[in-house]
C-alpha cells in the first residue's frame, strides 16, 4: 500500500500527487496539518514534520519511507512506471 502524508497547499505535495495520478496509482492520502494526530504519526515514522512523505508497504520485506518530492517521484517512476 502506498501512503502519502501531505498538505493541500504544499506545491511539492501537489507535484507528487500529480505524478501518482499520472502513474494511475492507488494510494491513501493523509492530510497532515500542524497539531493533528497525523502530524504526530508522521514525526514518529520519519523523524521530521516535513511533507511530502511517502510510505510504501507493498513489499513487507522492503519497507520504503522517504521525503523529498523529486526523490519520491523518481522512486515511483522506477518502481511503478510502465515497463
N, C-alpha and C positions, 0 to 999 in steps of 0.2 A: 504494500500500500504506500502510496505517495501522500505525504502531508506537507503542506506549506503554511508556515507561520508568516503572517504578513500584516500590513496596514493598507487600507484602501487608498490613502492619499500618497503613498510612497511610490515614486516613479520607478524605482528599482524593482519593487514588488510587481508593479504593473507589467514591466518588461518580462519577468519570469512567468506570470500568469498567461501572457500572450504566447510565449514560447510553448507552454504546456498545452494551451488550446490548439496551437498550430500542429503540435505533435499528436493531437487527439488523445491526450492522456486523461484518465480519470484520477482525481486527487481530492483529498479532503483539505479544505481551506480553513485555517484558524486565524481569525482577525484578532490581533494581539495589540491592544491599546494599553497605555500606562495604567497601572493599578489593577488590571484584570488578572484573574487566576491563570489565564492562558499565558500571560507575560511571565508569571512566576514559573510555570512549567517550561517555557522557552528558556529561561535562565538556568533551570535545573538540567535541561537536556544539553544545551550548547555552551553554557557558561557565560553568555552575553545576552543583552536585551535587544541586540541588533536584528533587524529583518531586512530582506527575506532570509528565512531559514528553512531548509528542506530536510525532511526525514524520509528516507526510503527504506521500508521494511519488507520489500518484495522478496528479497533473499535473506532469510533469517540468519544465515551463516555469514552474511556480509552486510551488516547494518551500515547505512550511509547517512551521515548528518553533515550538513555544510551551510556556510554563509556565502555571501558574495554572489550577486546576480549573474555575472559573467561565468563564474565557476559552475553555478547551478545549471545554467543553460548549456554549457559545454558538456557537462555530465549527462544531462537529459538527452541531448542530441546523440551522444556517443552510445548511451545505454538503450534508448528507446526510439531513436531515429530510424528512418527507413533503411533497411539493409540492402 
